[in-house]
């Protein structure tokens, strides 16, 4: 009786399907873990932070933002987008390998009109970036309870996320992520709301 040999193409095809499925499942698990961690950190921050006060950029002699350590991670701010019912912690140190847990500060400070925050385009983070409306209010709260309010001015797209594109001096706050579908970077440019 002859043994039947599987063609190498069939074996490779099955292997690719198994690998793809494993990657998708792994990404879903990582996203779920990140969303759960975000909720816990936001809850803890709301318990710890003092009563909120209004802040104005440019009035602070030191641009360094204070941090709050929770679960061995230093956090520098909370982002709130009331119209989307979204609140996210912002890690102090940029680490692209840990963005699935929470957005992180890429550059700057809300004290000197230069804050740039990056995240993922997952549903629990910055999936809103490419469809947010101009005029949407975004609130950044530092770790002393001081709130800075911004409005979305425009949304930019780029094939690459070079620092000089992200750190655009015309805007007080930039939120950015990489769009998984188009592979472009999306930057939400915001201006401070003076009352």
C-alpha positions in Angstrom: 0.0 0.0 0.0 1.4 3.4 -1.0 1.6 6.2 1.5 0.0 9.3 0.3 2.2 12.4 0.6 0.7 15.8 1.3 1.8 18.4 -1.1 4.0 21.0 0.5 1.7 23.8 -0.6 -1.2 22.3 1.3 0.9 22.0 4.5 2.1 25.6 4.2 -1.4 26.8 3.6 -2.8 25.0 6.7 0.2 26.4 8.7 -0.5 29.9 7.6 -4.2 29.6 8.5 -3.3 28.3 12.0 -0.7 31.1 12.5 -3.2 33.8 11.4 -5.9 32.5 13.6 -3.4 32.4 16.6 -2.4 36.0 15.9 -6.0 37.2 15.8 -6.9 35.4 19.0 -3.8 36.7 20.7 -4.6 40.3 19.6 -8.1 40.0 20.9 -6.9 38.7 24.3 -4.3 41.5 24.5 -7.0 44.1 23.7 -9.4 42.6 26.4 -6.6 42.7 29.0 -5.8 46.3 28.1 -9.4 47.4 28.3 -9.8 45.7 31.8 -6.6 47.3 33.0 -7.7 50.8 31.8 -10.9 50.5 33.7 -9.1 49.5 36.9 -6.6 52.4 36.6 -9.2 55.0 35.8 -11.2 53.9 38.9 -8.1 54.0 41.1 -7.2 57.5 39.7 -10.7 58.8 40.4 -10.4 57.6 44.0 -7.0 59.2 44.5 -7.1 62.5 42.6 -8.2 65.6 44.4 -11.2 67.7 43.5 -10.8 69.1 39.9 -9.6 72.6 39.2 -9.2 74.5 35.9 -5.8 74.9 34.5 -4.4 77.3 31.8 -1.3 76.4 29.8 1.6 78.9 30.0 1.1 79.8 33.7 3.4 77.0 35.0 7.1 77.8 35.3 8.0 74.1 35.1 6.7 72.1 32.1 7.3 68.8 33.9 4.0 67.0 34.7 3.7 65.1 38.0 3.2 61.3 37.8 1.1 58.9 39.8 2.3 55.3 40.1 -0.4 52.6 39.9 0.5 48.9 39.5 4.2 49.8 38.8 3.3 52.1 35.9 3.8 55.9 36.1 0.7 57.8 34.8 0.8 61.4 33.8 -2.9 62.2 33.0 -6.4 61.2 32.3 -8.1 61.9 28.9 -11.8 62.3 28.8 -14.0 62.7 25.8 -17.5 63.2 27.3 -19.4 63.0 24.0 -17.9 59.5 23.5 -18.2 58.4 27.1 -14.5 57.6 27.0 -12.0 58.0 29.8 -8.4 56.7 29.5 -5.3 56.8 31.7 -2.1 58.1 30.0 1.2 56.5 30.8 4.1 58.8 31.4 6.8 56.9 29.5 6.5 56.1 25.7 6.8 52.4 25.1 5.2 51.2 21.9 5.2 47.6 23.2 2.9 48.5 26.1 0.4 50.7 24.2 -2.1 47.9 24.3 -2.5 48.6 28.0 -3.0 52.4 27.8 -2.1 55.4 25.7 1.2 57.1 26.5 2.8 60.5 26.4 5.0 60.7 23.3 6.1 64.3 23.9 5.5 67.5 25.8 3.2 68.8 28.5 -0.2 70.4 28.8 1.6 73.1 30.8 3.3 74.6 27.7 1.0 73.8 24.8 3.0 70.8 23.5 1.3 67.6 24.7 1.4 64.7 22.2 -0.3 61.4 23.2 -0.2 58.2 21.2 -2.4 55.1 21.5 -3.8 52.2 19.5 -6.8 52.2 17.2 -8.5 49.5 19.3 -12.1 50.1 20.4 -11.1 50.8 24.0 -8.6 53.5 23.0 -8.2 55.7 20.0 -10.6 54.1 17.5 -12.4 57.4 17.3 -9.4 59.3 15.8 -10.4 59.1 12.1 -14.1 59.9 12.7 -14.1 62.5 15.4 -15.8 65.8 14.7 -14.2 69.2 14.8 -15.4 71.0 18.0 -15.4 67.8 20.1 -14.3 68.6 23.6 -11.3 66.6 25.1 -10.4 67.1 28.7 -6.9 66.3 30.0 -6.5 66.0 33.8 -3.1 66.0 35.3 -2.2 64.0 38.4 -2.9 67.0 40.7 -6.5 67.2 39.5 -6.0 70.2 37.2 -8.1 70.0 34.1 -7.2 71.4 30.7 -10.0 71.5 28.1 -9.4 71.4 24.4 -11.5 71.2 21.2 -10.7 69.2 18.1 -9.5 71.6 15.3 -8.6 69.1 12.6 -7.6 65.6 11.8 -4.4 64.9 9.8 -3.2 61.7 8.1 0.3 60.6 7.2 2.1 57.5 5.9 4.8 58.0 8.6 4.8 59.3 12.1 7.9 61.4 12.1 8.5 63.5 15.2 8.3 66.8 13.3 4.9 65.9 12.0 3.5 64.7 15.4 5.0 67.6 17.3 3.2 70.4 15.4 3.6 73.7 17.2 0.3 75.1 15.8 -1.7 72.9 18.2 -1.8 72.5 22.0 -2.7 68.8 22.1 -2.3 66.0 19.6 -3.7 62.5 19.9 -2.4 59.9 17.4 -2.6 56.3 16.4 -1.9 54.1 13.5 -5.0 53.0 11.5 -4.8 49.3 11.1 -6.8 49.2 7.9 -5.1 52.0 5.9 -1.7 51.7 7.7 -1.7 55.5 7.9 -1.1 57.5 11.1 -4.0 59.6 12.2 -3.4 62.8 14.3 -6.2 64.6 16.1 -5.1 68.2 16.5 -6.7 70.2 19.3 -6.6 73.8 20.6 -6.9 74.9 24.2 -10.3 76.3 25.2 -9.9 79.6 26.9 -12.9 80.5 29.0 
